[in-house]
Amino acid sequence: MGRPKATLPFPDRPLVALLAERFAPHFPTQRIVCSTAILTPDIEKALSDYCLIERALFDDQPDGGPLAGLERAARHAAELGAPRWLAIPCDMPFLTPAFLERLADPGNADLQPADAAPNPTAVVPCAADGRLSGVCAAYSVAIQPILTAFLESGRRRVQDFVALIGAARLPFSAYADLPQADRLLFNLNTPDDYQQALAWEQAAQA
């Protein structure tokens, strides 16, 4: 991308600011997790310019990847005494409050497997193509010691952790009725993804 994803303009505000503003009315206890390994002046400026710096949490595991951010968020949720929390990545610009509310509902009757226990340890959504997203997910605070131990063992794959804790799945059919459902979990992995997302956004605003 040539710059941290959090600072990419979408279309005229950094992604981190766009998502924080979009979800603030629905999820007011927000925290923004940043890795100290990639804390650049651009990120610091974006957080300061949009009054987000006071919400920032920092993980200090330079090679921890996304799971290090999740682990930092899990520890903070435990400190707050919050039973559950949502993880929202900064590179999914089409996430909506309606989708996240379904994801956050531990009693959702659409969860898979059909015999998933009430209040599962985690709920991960399935994209239209069947991919699971462990970074955009709803977690119980109970994952914190498990995740800490997972990272200490040297493991880093998000999908391995999701499998380890036996996460329930929110199938695409459970939110296919939402507007532009097939784009909700679209993430910006490449410059082409970013350009495609901008084109969709510009078309929607036209």
Buried (B, 14 or more C-beta within 10 A) or exposed (E): EEEBBBBBBBEEBBBBBBBBEBBEEEBEEBBBBBBEBEBEEBBBEBBEEBEBBEBBEEBEBEEBBBBBBBBBBBBBBBEEEEEBBBBBBBBBBBBBEBBBBBBBBBEBEBBBEEEBEEEBBBBBBBBBEEEBBBBBBBBBBBBBEBBBEBBEEEEBBBEEBBEBBEBBBBEBEBBEEBEEBEBBBBBBEEEEBBEBBBEBBEEEEE
